[in-house]
Every structure is written in C-alpha cells, then in structure tokens.
Amino acid sequence: MEEKLTISYPAVLNGNGHTITAAGAWDDSSPGKHLMGVEGFSGGDVRLVNLTLDSAGIAYGLQPYDTGENKLILEQVTLRGSKGSGLTVNGSTVEAVGLTIENSGWSQSIDVSKGFHTSHTARLTLDSAQGLKDLIQIAEDGEATAHVVVGGETWEATGYDTGSYTKYLYAPPQAELPTEEPGRRR
C-alpha cells in the first residue's frame, strides 16, 4: 500500500491472517503519515480482526482519531514496524483482545492522548499487555488525560521530565517506573 487507508464508517475488516504493508515513498506529514486511520464516523463501531499492519519503517502505524462514542475494536491484530508509536489513540475509544505491537520506531507501543482539535478523552482497554513488545508499552505526552484499563485493572500515569516536556507512562498501580527518559543521561 502506498498511501494511508482511512476507514470513515462503521465496518468489520477481517484480514483472515493477511498483512497490509506500507510501500513506496510515504507521505511523512499529517494527516497522511499513518498506514491506517479510523476517523470521522458515527453510528457504530469499526472492528479489525485477524490482521497484520506492517508499516515497514516508512509509515506510522494505526491511528484512531476522534471517534467519539464509537469504538475501534481490535481482535488478534498485529502492528509492526511503525515509524513512531505502533498505535496512536487520539480522542478515541479502543478495545483490544490479542493485540501485538512490535518494532516501533519510537520504542513505544501505544501513545494515548486527547489529540489536537478533539474534546474526547482517549480510552484504551486491553485484555493484556503481554503483546506490547516495545521498551515503553503505553505513554502520553504533555499531560495525563487518558483512561487506560489492562486486564480489568486501571493503570496509573507517572510523569517524568524529558528535558523539553513531561512524558507519562501508564502502568499497573504500585509498578516502579523510570523517573527520567529511558536511556537519557542528565
């Protein structure tokens, strides 16, 4: 695929084990930088089933944007090789079972945030975090506004100073998180 695939209506996409792969010269600017976008729809949910999205290091991964009360539901989906975060949840609700994210360019599996030009809170519900293979599993930049539930447990955000802004990492209560950016020396 040589440009962003946008789903803008309620739908079910069953990949039957197939892979959609980024190829060619990719648009590196918003809004076309993601391999797949789910945005601008109402009246129902979007469900992706048994599908792999391979950004091949040239595109950003999957981005649900401002879905409001509608959900993006992921079942047995793999996101790999994103140029940034594998999954960017902006002002949307995402529920996932059997999600795998790996080899993301920012070493960050999921970015959750309100996003620009949206008033909705990012909501993320995962059955497990075992498939989040990047160094940072779930993060938010700037301020902690998202609601994150993993395995039935609400994860808390802990912030640290990156030197230019505050990054929040989500983890189970009582988890020990870094107080500075992983790999960063002061």
Steps between C-alpha positions, in 0.01 A plus 500: 500500500644838403268735689292515815194275518220690675191334644233763552185294555394211728651183356655160568830427327598135538853456372481120515866498604619730219739794527466856371851640442616856436704541182644770278560864589279569801344837596679591823264783597167500679239394420642250251789354698316200653461167324137489614268759651158446658326835518199717431224243540187457710222250547704194594839347562792400280636149558834373368543123528790261433709760317863617494592858415869525407615862475842377376677786679371753243149574633358557844268225627128505576326819615140520619420871510203667670261203482286645780263244648581247228772241552786349311502131595815297428494121511822306434666798329877551461656842441867496409776720365337839564714806445359636831264336751332184376154620611414868548167542682386863464164593653369150435388182672695183420433148630746225412530125552817321388678820389868478406714808436871470422799675347356852529742776399452696822536181711148578620210263428202728575459876524174614662390863505215735437661610174459830319158643417307241699327523836478126565716317753707209369371171644696178464394155622730201443454139607876484569823695449702187413490579129645850545861421409658847487709648783215736597159335499252788543588871516351848477679829435426831667231411753335185632140505373443145370307218664696172471375158613709185451380156608212660691732726703524878460858601427638820652711765328837602641677798344867571444684793350649438155685831505247674274162367620343252739439144379257278690538122512199285585551196719317291759467661843813458710721434195845654504547735206802704391527859623680607185484402137637146448855526367523873577790627714484821698 
